[in-house]
Amino acid sequence: MTGMNRHANETIRLRDLSIGYLSKHHRKVIASHIDASIYSGELTCLLGANGVGKSTLLRTLSAFQPKLAGEVNLLGKDISEYSDKQLSRLIGVVLTEKCEIRNMSVADLIGMGRSPYTGFWGTLGPEDKRKVEEAIHLVHIGDLAGRMVHTLSDGERQKVMIAKALAQETPVIFLDEPTAFLDYPSKVEIMQLLYRLVQTTDKTIFLSTHDLDLALEIADRIWLMDKGTGITSGIPEDLALQGSLARFFEGRGVYFDAHSGLYRIRVNYHAHIHLTGEGFRFRMLRKALRRQGILVDHSEGSPQIQVLPDSFVLQNGDDVRCESIEEVLAEIKNWDFQRATIP
């Protein structure tokens, strides 16, 4: 089953949900009137600014803290109607915090995911061991099984924690910022792993993340969480067509680029330049000029740069040939540009 199978089942349904904190004398509402659904066989990513309530929402969905109002319906039943033991067989959770465990092997840590089934002593039977091996195979970490947990890199450790959640054999897995401490290739690897898992296992995987562009490229469904509008959900392309992605970070130094379908840093242009040519060299020079606040367009009277296969020809009075983009930027530093008129 693929991530966007139109017959995907609704695993979790939120109705008029309010989340926050209760104390003896105080009720603090973080977000309210949340209505949304999470589906099996889909990777759903929760996006939102710091402090908007993403972690609070995840803790509420995981039953780590009570909801303030509304419904969290899990597999046709309100989450409050399940016992802790039942929930441990329905929901697996991978938290942001690094796992600082010493003197334990990877296989043993993954085996801890079987605790809902092993009883008080936690002894793994043949079926438990088979599930651990299956989880290791699904995450492709057979080469790590004998390693000690404290010797792992952050990316390897995160794969192990995902395998532990898989060994728990729950239909739902929640992850809180699973790529937070990783370098970019590792972030991509973890997101691709999660996407492959929903395709091959039909699990419901829901995660919070600050990696906007990765989420937009890989996730089946996006939840945009905002203090003013609550949750807006949909597939990334529909959210783009509706203008939801363009509005989401409006006025915060980024904008949604309709051509790439990703977010870009907003640039305040101060000059125009006319660029001719094509290919990779053209695109890299345009990128470098943009970073300098120079807009590439066809304005009359603008200086011109011609991109050739082996050089760049600057035409602003006398022609100047440059071999590298660094040379181009140094050469145009003192040009008298036409003032850009767009923000």
N, C-alpha and C positions, 0 to 999 in steps of 0.2 A: 504493500500500500504506500503510495507516495504522500508527501506532506500535504498536498492540496487536493486530495481525493474529495470529491463533492459529497460523498456519503460519510465523511468523518463524523464521529459521534461527539456530542457535547458531554464533556467530562465534568466540568465545573461551571456553575451558573451563579452569578452574583446579581442580587436584586436589591436595589435601594440600600446598598451596604454603606455603613458608616464605620470608620476605623479610627483608632486613637487609644487613649489611656484613661483608665479609671483608677482613682485613689479614693480614700475614705471621704474626702471632702471636695474632690475636684473631678471634673470630666473634661478631658482635653480632646477635641475632635481634630484629627489631622486631615481627613478627607471624608466626604459624605456623598450620598446619592449616586453610588457607583453601580452601574448596570453593564455587565459584560459577560462573555462566555469564553471558555478555553476548551479546545477540542483535541481529541486523540489523534495521533499521527501527524501532529503539527508542532513546529518549533515556534513558540510565542515569546517575543521579547518585550519587556516593560522598559520604557524610556521616560526620563523625567529629570528635572533639575534636582540638585541637592536640596534636601529638606522638604521635598514635595510629599514624601510618605511612601516611597517604594519599599523600603525595608519593613515598615509597619504593615503594609499590605501583604508582603510575603509572609511575615510572622503570623498574620491573621489567617491567611489561607492555609498555613501549615498547622493551625490550631495551637501555636505557641503562646498566643495571647487572644483574649476573647474579642469578638466584634462588639461594637457599641449598639448597632441597630442593623436591621435588614437581614438578608439571607446569604449564606454561603452554602450552596447546594452541591454536594459531591456525589456523583454517581446516583442521582435521584433521591438523595437523603440529606437533610441539613447536617452540617459537619458536627454540630453540638450533640447529635444523637449517636455518634460513634464513641466507643471506648478508646482509651489510649492504645490498647493492644490492637484493636481493629485498625486504627489510623496508622500504626506502625507497619501494617501490611498493605496500606493503600498509598501512603505518601512517603517518598524519600526526599531528603533535604541535603543539599550541599551548600555550606555557608561560606562567607567571605574569608573568615579567619584562617590563617595558615595552620596546618596540622603539625604541631611541634611534638611529635612522638619519637622517642628513642627506643632502641633495643626491641624493635618489632619489625618483622619482615612485611613486605608489600602483600604477600598472600595472606598473612595473618590479619592485617588491617582490613583487607577486602572481606575476609571471613567474618569480621565483626558485623558486616551488613546482614548476616544471617541471624542476628540476635532475636528478632521477633519469632523465630521458629525453633530455636535451640534450647529454650528453657533456661533454668537458673544457672547451670554450670557452663553453658555456652559451648558444649562439646559438639563439633561438627560431625554429622553422620555422612554416609555415602551420598545422599541426595544434596546435602548442603555443600559438600566438596565439589559436586558436579556443577552446582549453581555458581560457585566461586570460579571454577575453570571457565564456565560459559561467559561470565562477566569479563574475565581477563581476555578471553578471545574476542569478545565484542569490541573492546576498547583497544585491541592490538598492543597489549603490553606484556606479552609472554616473556620478553627479555628482562622485564623488571621484577617478575614474581619473587625471585630469591633475594632481591636487594633489600637493604635496611631502609626504612622510610626516611630517616634523617639524612640519607645520602642523596636523596632525589632533588632534582631541580624543581623550580616552582611549576613549570609546565607538566613535568612527570608526576608531581604530587597531585596536581589537579585531575589528571587522567585516573590516578588511583582512587581519588575520592568519588569520581563518577562511576568507576567500576564497583566501588563499595555500595553506591546507591543502586546500581543494577543488580548486585547480588541480593539486595533487600527484596527484590522481585515485586516492586510496587508498580501499579499502572501509571502513577503520577510522580514526576520528579521536579522539585523546585530548586533553583540555583540562584544564590544571591551574589551578583557580581563575579561570575566564575572566571573572568579574564582580567580581573583588577590588577594583579601583580605580574602579569606576563609581558614578555616582549612581543612585538607585532606578529612575527611568524607563529608564535605559540598561541596568540589570541585567535588567529585565523584557524589554526589546527584544532583548537578546542571547539570553536563554533561549527566547523565542518564536521567534527566528530558528533556533536549533538544533533546536527541536522541528519547525518547518516543514521543515527540511532532511532530518530522518530520514523524514518522511512523503513527501517528494517524490523523494528520491534512494535510499532504502532502505539508506543507510549505517549503520554501527554507530558511534554517538557516545556516548562515556563521559567524564564529567567529575567532578572533585572540586569541592566548593563548601561554603561556610559559610552560604549563603543558604537556611536550612532551609525556610521557608514557600514560597519560590519553587519549590524542588525538589519539595515535596509537591504543589504546585498544577499543575506543568507536566510533570514527569518521568513517563515510562512505568514506570520501575522504579527502586527505591531500594536502594542498598547501605548498610547501617548497619555501620560499622567500629568495633569496641570491643576494647580490649586483653584483656578477660576472655572474651568470647564469639566473637571473630573477626568474620567477615562474616555478617550476616543480610540476606537479599535477598528482594525481592518487590515487587509493585505497592503503591503507598502505602496504598490502602484495605485490602488484606489485612494489611499490617503493622499497621495501626490495629486491625483486628478481632482480630488475634492478641495484641495488647498490647505488641508490640515497640516501637512508637513511644512508648508511655507509659513503658516501662522505660528507654528509651535515655538520657534526660537526668535520670533520677530523682535527686532530691536536689541538683540544681544550679541551683535558682532558677527553673526553668521547668517547665511541665507540658503534657501533650498534651490539648487541648480536644476532646472527642468530638463536640461540636456543630458546630464549624467544620472539624474535621479538620486543625487547625494548632496550632502551639505558642504558648503564652501565658506571660507573666511571672507567676510565683506571687506572690500578694498576701497579706500577713498582715493580716487584717481586725481592726479594733478596735471597730467599731460597726455597728449595724443601722439601716436606714431603710426605710420603706414608701413605695414609689413607685407612683403610678397614672398612667395615660395610655398613649399608643402613638405609633408613628411615629419619625421621625428625631430629633426633639427629645428624646423619651424615651430613645432609645438613646445619644445624646450625653451626656445628664445622667448616665445609669447608668455610662457610661465614665468620666466625670470623678469621680464618687463612688468608683468602684472604685480609681482612682488615689490617692485620699485615704485608702484603707483602710476604706471604708464599704461594707458589704454590703447590697445591695438585696434585701429579702425581705419576708415577711408576718408578721414576729414581732409578737406582741401587745405593746402598750405602746410600740412604736417610733414616733418622730416620722414625720410623713407629708409628702410633697411631691406636689402634683397638677400634672401637666404639661398645660398648655392650649395652644391653637394659637399664642397670642401672648405667653404669660408663664408663670411658675411660681408656684404658691401654696404657701407653706411653712406647715404646720399643726403648731405645737408651742406650744399655749397660744393666743396671739393670732395670727391669720392675717397673713402678710407676703407681699406680691406682689413678685416680682423679674422684671426684663426679660431678664436674661442669666444664663448659667450661672456666670460670674465673680461676679455679685452673690449667687447662691445659695451658692456656696462661702464667700464672705465672711460671709454671714449665719449659716450653721450652724457657723462656727468655734468658737463658744463654747457650743454646745448641750450639754446633759447627756445623752449617748447611753447607751442600754442596751449593756452590754459584749457584743461579739460572742463567740460560743463556738466558732466554727470556726477552724482555723488559716489 
